Amino acid sequence: MKMIRSLSRDLGRILPLLALVALLLWLDSWLPKMTNEAILSPLLSSSALVLALATLSHCTRRVLFPRLDLQEIAIKAFGHPIGAALVFLGISMVLSVLLYGNISMLR
């Protein structure tokens, strides 16, 4: 039962990301045709690629470590100030790597 719950929770996280990737790629193909300018095209395509890689990373983590529930670990960590700080640091590092990946593709 726990596995089904985690699978439905994962699908709830993955499907909106994939929808956003599809929207960004659609905008990337549609916007330059309508405006005759492709200034946003690199930003849209690199953002879509970074989001797709983040989604793939989440799926890979779930396949390699199916019993690891990061939400449960984070809730336990919030019981102590150092644990909460480490969770905040981890989330900040993941977001900064995603931002760095997006920016490095734009160079």
Residue, then its C-alpha position, 0 to 999 in steps of 0.5 A: m500500500k505504501m508503494i502505491r501511495s508513493l507511486s501516485r505521489d511521484l506521478g503527481r510530481i512528475l506529470p506537472l513537470l512534464a506538462l511544463v516541459a511540453l509547454l516550454l517546448w511548444l512556446d519555443s516553437w510557436l513564439p518565434k514564428m508569431t513575433n519574428e524574433a527568437i530572443l527567448s528561444p534559447l531560454l525556453s529550450s534550456s529551461a525545458l531541458v533542465l526541467a526534463l533532466a530534473t524529472l529524469s533525476h527524480c525517476t532515477r532516484r526512485v528506481l535506484f532507491p525505492r524505499l527512500d522517502l525524502q519527505e519522511i526524512a525531511i519531516k524528521a529532520f525538522g524536529h531539530p534546528i541543525g536538521a532543518a538547516l541541513v534540509f534547507l541547505g540541500i534544497s538550496m543546493v539542488l535549486s542552485v545546481l538547476l539554475y547553474g545548469n540553465i545558465s551554463m547552457l545559455r553561454 
